[in-house]
Amino acid sequence: MNRRVPIYEGKAKQLFEGPEPGTLIQHFKDDATAFNNVKKGVINGKGVINNRISEYLMLRLGEIGIPTHFIRTLNMREQLVKAVEIIPLEVIVRNVAAGSFASRFGVDEGAQLPYPIIEFCLKSDKLNDPIVAPEIIVAFQWAQPSELEDITSMALRINDFLSGLLLGAGIRLIDFKIEFGRHYEGNTVQVILADEISPDCCRLWDTKTGEKMDKDRFRRDLGKVEEAYREVARRLGVLPSDKEVAAKSPAASKKPVKLSAVKKKKTRK
Ligand code: UDP
């Protein structure tokens, strides 16, 4: 019997109360959405694979000193994480022009950028995640200047590290989105990496063929979506078995939680 207390239901993940105070259970679903929820679908086994990939990348980042919310994996679809107060920003790091960036500036998708570019978007489905300048972030107190400094330096370190790690697996890191949160412990507060890092929120291209290995396959109806996610996991050495990929946990079949009934802690993918 599943008696866990749901905290939040997002598009690709659910959050439940954790076993100890200050912890949450992050559950990865197979659901996929794009274009601010306009396109919806299911990518079979995605939740299991993203759970693995995110665990792997968060652990590797932890090893180079990036503080993350990841505590430990609980099962095929769930991980225990530190509860944080999410900073309402989507932090996007770009190495190569793609997607909305390429169209916004009229550059070819695939154009190499001279250096990594960070963009901040306000996490707001209602407003369609508008891009915000640091000045505006500080003016509206979504983050303090020192927090933005921490976020920027961590985002660049994360980009450097992940670019190298993925290159070693024959994958080019085009761009990605990460989120940060405030972790309170005693009377200290620290900005830490939260949410997930997976092909849902990165653009990953095969270094040799340029083939897309990420959610753009779903967004753009390119086919072989499941295969692409599996291939990323395989190359990183974390591919679960077929039986594990098919694993469903009780929470997956539960009715969606009414957003109005719970405190909104995290949003979208
Ligand atoms: N991204 C994301 N969630 C969002 C928006 C973007 O994970 O709500 C990721 C996306 O997968 C890509 C990067 O952030 O890796 C940059 O996305 P972009 O701004 O180009 O948006 P898109 O073209 O997807 O609209």
Residues whose N, C-alpha, C, O or C-beta is under 5 A from the ligand:
A	BS01	UDP	I92 A98 G99 S100 F101 D175 F176 K177 D200 C201 C202 R203 K269
